[in-house]
Amino acid sequence: MTSSAVCVLVALVAAPRAQQVDWLINASPFRAQLREVGRQIVLENGLIRLKIQQDPLALVGFEQLASGQQLLRAAASLGEFVIDGEVERVGGLVDQPNRAFLLPEWLEQMPRDPLAIDAPAQFAGDGDIEARLQWGETRYSSPRSVWPPHGKHVSWRVDAGDHEVTVHLEIYDGLPLFCHWLEWRNTSGESVTIDRFTSLRLPVVEAESRVEPQRMGVQLPNLYVETDFSFRAMSGADGSSHCVRWTTDPDFGTQVNYRKETLCVLEVGPELGPSQTVAPGATFQTFRTWVLAPDSEDRERRSLAQRRMYRTIAPWSTENPLMMHVRSAQPDKVRAAIDQCAEVGFEMVILTFGSGFNIEDDSDENLERCKQLADYAHERGVQLGGYSLLSSRKIQPESDNCINKATGKPGGQVFGHAPALASAWGQAYFKKLYRFYEYTGFDLLEHDGSYPGDPDAMARPPLQKGYEDSRWVQYKIIADYYKWCRARGVYLNVPDWYFLSGSSKTGMGYRETNWSLPRRQQVIHTRQNLFDGTREKNASMGWMFVPLTQYHGGGAAATIEPLSEHLDHYRRMFESNLGYGAQACWRGPRLFDSQATKAMVQAQVQWYLQHRMILESDVIHSSSRRPDGQDVDWVMHSSADCDPPAMLIAYNPTPEQRKRVVPINLYYAGLRRRTIASNQDGEVYELVVDPRGRSAVEVDIPAGGMVYYTFR
């Protein structure tokens, strides 16, 4: 070996290995782009890659680039419609020699699916992502929120003669995520009925190979799929479970499962309807489907990817106002609550359930009274909202309730009875809501029992033909209203998964009767619920509850009033909720009853506002300890683009002082080698951090107390 070769070898060995950028720490390098390669359009952002063959039209590649995995094992169409009983696919190829994998050389020999539109797809262009709904920003949200999101939108148009279909795809900057939807335009002179549609049917690489029948549960491919046709859920993809299915692929002849029952096809389409009539010149649009491809099966990374997805495609969910639920709608009580909120820094008052507030009273007197209250709140720098119950109620006459197809009568719906949104009552109800918010200037709607997807077996012309189109029609009524609210800046508390249609917050996840337990137990449940709920939700997406007065029973042992007599517990509830970056429904007649109480509430609110950005950032569950009441528990917040980029809050639920060495992981804060830790007393420590971001800090917490550290 020559001396020059030795020098080169030594240089290669000694050179530091280039560090790969982690998109969960720094997403800036991962920008969406489009390339044309032969007959294919390639969409990629450094995290995922989609390959679309244009003639014949087909999806021929879906790769997770960070993990180096090909996720698509067979060519796929880009949608399917059933029109007046006939199946019509949008692209697709057949005769693939082996559906376990797709070799590029096979594409030249694979013909167009005989059920596909027999016309070439025309590339309709690309551009920036456009806002699918308007966001009226009237309150604090994450400074990192961007709307519309950054990325690329592309589309293809297929002309079938009497109609044309447009395929839309979006890919986002900094996320392993794409969005897909279809438009069907009637260019004929006659009306056409779209009975069904399948938005996506993707042959995905199987997550496991089992020869025997799957008796012990099924592991599904590592994708998170969500739609904006979501309801009846307070947890993630449960809301879209009625239209997102994993099915078998009987044409996958080389799978190891003897009965060919491997769940390896992602199918997205409504289980009922839509049964929509498209008039000449009119266009029907499917719902949108988002497919998130995490880069590993690690629970933490999957959770962080999901939470970032919601911050990106529903950034209004980062709005997180401090809210008081006042128990009385009497004007003097409401003004008193507004005054207290203004004095301590709360941002919103809600006329809560059981307060006597009636949003359906559309008399001039009620509208004017509410407008005056809203004006008063705005003068004090406070927003005002109110509660309305929709779904779990029985309307008279019976024709205004959803009709059960099996019985021909009302009843048997998700919540027992449900108003039919296309009925005369339903239309009048929404007309009242529109008018109320237009006239009064209220800032929030807490919409309880939101439409949960109940079908309705009655024809309700001109909006609804009957059972088959009832779900589609009713969902559109409520989603259109929520989008209108979002455009006006009306905050939406909805105990359902309507985030992608404009809602801002749902329940964090708790059992209501637990708020009638003794106070000490409530504190532990609070932090358990927050630890669990923030695995799939950003802290701003879920509300908690604090019963200042009795709620579901429990008496004096369960409630905080008189507030000044239970100041320590009141403080712990503030520390627990705000320490997780979450807001609670502080339900009662007042926020303070003495100067000492007022000072405590002000101090808690000021601390929260000072650290708001990092407190509302990601909870790192692998660096936190789930509360059990037996020892110190803690929560770690991290975001590399915050200042500070990490914060630890530690709680002592026990009746004696505790010292503990708390292991921390600052990886997702982007901190390496060393960090400067500062506690609430202003003491500063330098900590050594290993290359994986791990370190430790000693905490000393008084009985029932809380301490915190920031890291830079």
C-alpha positions, 0 to 999 in steps of 0.5 A: 500500500502506498503512503498516499493510500495510507493517508487517505485510509487514516483520514477516512477512519479518523473523520467523524461520522456524519450525523443523520438529521432526525426529523422529529428534532429538526424538520427543516431539511425535509421539503416536499418536491416533485420529479418526473422520471420517465412515465412516473411522477415522484413525490417525496420529502426525504421521509416518504416517497410516492411514485405515480405511473401516469399511463396507465395511471397507478400508484406504484411506490410508497416508501418510508425513506427514513427506515428504508422500507417499501410499504407497497407490495403491488400496484394500486388504483387511486380510487373507485366509484360505484355509479348507478350500480356499476364499478369504475376505478381510477387507474390500476394495473392487473396481472402482476406476477407476484403480489408479495413485491413489485419489480419495476420491470413488470410495469411494462407488461402489466395492462390497465385494470379492465374496470378502470376508466379507459382514458389517459390521465392528464397531469393537471399540475402542481403547486402549494397546498391550499387551505381546505378551510379558513382559520380565523385566529382570534386567540393565542395558538402555538407560534409554530403554527402555519396555515395552510401547511407547507408542502406540495399539491399535485393532481391528475384529471381523467376524462371519461366522456360524460364525466371526469375524475380528478385525483388529488395528492398532497405531501407535507414538509417535515412529515412522513404524511400524504393526503388523498381525495377525489373529485367526480364531475358530471359533464353529461346532461343527466343526473347521476347517483354515486352509490359508493366510493373507495378512496384508497385500496392499498396492497401494503406489505404485511406486518407479520406472516402467520401460517395458522389462523390468527387467533391471538390478535393481529399485528397491522402494518405500521400506518396511522390513517385518519379522515375528515369524515370522523365521528363517535370517538374521543381517541385518534383513529377510532373516529375514522374506524367506520371508513378505514379497514384492513382487509385480506388480499385473496389474489396474494397467492404467495402469502404464507397464511394458508387461508390467505387471511393476512390483513394486508390491504388498506381500504378507505371508504364509507361503510354507508352511502354516500348515495349522492345525486350529482346534477349536470355540471355539478361536482362530488368530492370525497372526504380526505384521507391522511396516511402517516407512515412512522419511521419505526414501531417505537411507541414514543416516535409513533406518538410524536409523529401523530401529535405533529400531524395534528399540529400540522393539519389542524393547527387550531387545535393548538389554541388552548385558552384558560377557561372557567365554566361558570355555573349560572347564566344570570347576568350578574353572576356572569359579569362577576366571573368575567371580572375574576377571570380578567383579574387573574389572567383566565382567558375565557368564560363558558356558560356551562351545562346546568347554568340556565343558558339556552342557546336555542332561545332566539328571542330578541331579548335573549340575543341582546342580553347575550350580546351585552355580556359578550361585549362586557367580556371583550372590554375586559379582555376575556372571551365568552362562550356557551354550551349546547346539547345536540345528540343525546336528546329526544325531540318532539314530534317523533318525526324529528328524531333519527328513525331506526331502520330495523324498527321504523321508530326513533330510538336505538341510536348511539346515545339512545335517541338522536335528532335528525339533522336533516329534519325540520327541527335540525335545520331550525336548530342550526339556523338558530346557532348561526344567528346566535353567533353572528348576532352576539359575538360569542367566542366559543361553542361547547357542543355536547353530544355532537353528531355521532354518525347515526343513520336515519331511515326517513326521507327528508326532502330536499336534503335527504333521500333516506337511509343510504345517504343519511350519514353523509348528509347529516355529517355535512350539515354539522361539518359545514357549521364547524368550518363556518365557526372556525372561519369566524374564530369561534372556539369549538369544545366538542367531545368527539374527533372533529379536529379535521373539520374545525374543532379545537378540543375534546376530552383528555380522557377521564371517568366523570364519576371520578370527580366525586372521589376524595380530593387526594385521589382526584389529584392522582387521577388527574395526572394519570389521565394527562399522562395517558391522554397526551400519548395521542393528543397534544396537551392543547387538544384535551380538556380536564375537569376540576369540580370547584363545587359538587359534581356527580356527588361526593359531598364536601370530601370531593369539592374545593369550595370553600376555596380558601379552606382547601387552598393546597388541593386547589394549588395541586390541581393547578400545578397538575393540569398546567404542568402538563400544558393542559386546560381544565374545566374549572366549574363553579361560581368563582375562581377565588374567595379571598386575597390568598386564594386570588394570589395563588391563582394569579401566581399559577397563571403567571407561571403558566403564561411565562412557560406556555410554549414549552409546557404546550410542547410534546410530552416525552412519555419515555422520560416521564413517570406515570403517577401511582400515588406511591412516590414522586412522578414527573413529566418531561416536555421537549421541543428543540425549537423552544426556549427553553427546549426542555422542561421537567416538572416533578410532583410529590403526592406523598405526605412527606418530603422526598428526594429522588434522582430523576433520569431524564432524556433530552434527545428530543430537545436536541441537547447533547454532551452537556446542558444547563439546568435551572430550577424554580429557585434560580439555582443553576447546574451544569449536567453532563449529557451522553450522546443519546441525550441521557442525564439525571437530576436530583429533585427535592420536593416537599410533601404534596409539592411540585418543583421544575427544571428548565434545560438549555 
